[in-house]
Amino acid sequence: MTKYIFTLVISLFTTLCSFSQSFVGDWKGNLNVGNSTLAFVIHLSEENGQWSATADSPDQNAFGIPAQVKVNGNGIEVAITGGINFIGKLETNDLIGGEFQQGAFKTKLDLKRTIGANKLEKLVRTQIVKPPYNYDTVDVN
C-alpha cells in the first residue's frame, strides 16, 4: 500500500512541475536542410489566456511571420503562415523538442529558449572580406 501512495505522490509532483513551466518567450533552433542548416525562431506570448506568435528565419531574411498557437498542457502546436507547422513538447524549462513540417518535408527540430543578448537580430552581411582569411590566397600576374 505504501508503494502505491508513494507512486501517486511522485506522479502528482511531476505533473505539477511540468505545468508550472511556460512557453512564453523566444525560442531558437537550427533546421537541418540537406547539407546546411537554417536558424529558426519562434516568439511566443500570452495575454489573458490568448496565445500569439510570430516566427523568424534570419538566414532567409524573413522576420515577423504571423502564426497561430495552440497550447495543451506541456504540448504546443504552431501553425505558421506559408504552410509551416511545428508540433512540440516542453521537455525542460529551456527546451521544446518537436517536429518541423513544411509540405512533405519533415525534420526534428529542438528549440532552446533565448534570453537577453542571445536574441537574434537581423543579420548584416558585408561583401568586404578582411584578413586573416580562412582560405589560401595566391598573387598571380
C-alpha positions in Angstrom: 0.0 0.0 0.0 2.8 2.4 0.8 4.3 1.7 -2.6 1.1 2.9 -4.3 0.9 6.0 -2.2 4.5 6.9 -2.9 3.9 6.4 -6.7 0.8 8.6 -6.5 2.6 11.4 -4.7 5.6 11.3 -7.1 3.3 11.3 -10.2 1.3 14.3 -8.8 4.6 16.2 -8.0 5.9 15.7 -11.6 2.6 16.8 -13.1 2.6 20.0 -11.0 6.2 20.7 -12.0 5.6 20.2 -15.7 2.6 22.6 -15.8 4.5 25.3 -13.9 6.8 25.8 -16.9 5.9 28.3 -19.5 6.2 28.6 -23.3 6.3 32.4 -23.1 9.5 33.8 -24.7 11.7 33.5 -27.7 12.8 30.0 -28.9 15.6 29.3 -31.4 16.6 26.1 -33.2 18.5 25.1 -36.3 16.8 23.3 -39.1 18.8 20.7 -40.9 18.1 21.1 -44.6 20.2 18.8 -46.8 23.8 19.7 -46.1 23.1 23.0 -44.5 21.3 24.5 -41.5 18.9 27.4 -41.2 18.2 29.3 -38.0 14.6 29.3 -37.0 13.0 31.4 -34.2 9.5 31.4 -32.7 8.4 34.3 -30.4 5.5 33.2 -28.1 3.4 35.4 -25.8 0.3 35.0 -23.8 -2.2 37.7 -22.6 -5.4 36.9 -20.8 -5.2 33.3 -21.8 -4.8 34.1 -25.5 -1.6 32.9 -27.2 0.1 34.7 -30.1 3.2 34.0 -32.0 5.5 35.2 -34.8 8.3 33.3 -36.5 11.7 34.4 -38.0 14.0 32.8 -40.4 17.0 35.1 -40.1 19.2 33.3 -42.6 16.4 33.9 -45.2 15.9 37.5 -44.1 12.3 36.7 -43.1 11.1 38.3 -39.8 7.7 38.6 -38.0 5.9 35.9 -39.9 2.4 35.5 -38.3 1.4 32.3 -36.6 -1.4 30.6 -34.7 -0.7 28.8 -31.5 -2.5 26.0 -29.5 -1.1 25.1 -26.1 -2.3 22.0 -24.3 -0.5 21.3 -21.0 3.1 20.8 -22.0 2.4 20.4 -25.7 2.3 23.1 -28.3 1.2 23.4 -32.0 2.3 26.4 -34.0 0.8 26.9 -37.5 2.9 29.5 -39.4 1.8 31.3 -42.5 3.1 29.6 -45.6 2.1 26.1 -44.6 4.7 25.6 -41.9 3.8 23.6 -38.8 5.7 23.0 -35.6 4.5 20.4 -33.0 6.4 20.1 -29.8 6.5 19.2 -26.2 8.2 21.2 -23.4 10.9 18.8 -22.2 12.6 21.2 -19.8 12.1 24.8 -18.9 14.6 25.8 -21.7 13.9 23.1 -24.3 11.0 22.3 -26.6 11.5 19.0 -28.5 9.4 18.7 -31.6 9.0 18.3 -35.4 9.0 20.9 -38.1 6.9 20.3 -41.2 6.5 22.3 -44.4 4.6 20.4 -47.1 6.1 16.9 -47.5 9.3 18.0 -45.7 9.6 16.9 -42.1 12.5 17.1 -39.7 13.2 17.0 -36.0 13.6 20.5 -34.5 14.6 21.3 -30.9 14.0 24.8 -29.8 16.0 26.4 -27.0 14.9 29.4 -25.0 16.9 32.6 -25.9 17.5 35.3 -23.2 18.8 38.9 -23.5 21.9 39.1 -25.6 21.2 35.7 -27.3 18.2 37.2 -29.1 18.6 37.1 -32.8 18.8 40.4 -34.7 18.7 40.9 -38.4 21.9 39.7 -39.9 24.2 42.2 -41.6 26.4 40.6 -44.2 29.1 42.7 -45.9 30.8 41.8 -49.1 34.1 43.3 -47.9 36.3 40.5 -46.6 39.1 41.3 -44.2 42.2 39.3 -43.4 43.0 36.8 -41.9 41.2 34.7 -44.5 40.0 31.2 -43.8 41.5 30.1 -47.1 44.7 30.3 -49.0 45.5 33.3 -51.3 47.9 33.4 -54.2 49.1 36.5 -56.0 49.2 35.9 -59.8 50.4 38.1 -62.7 
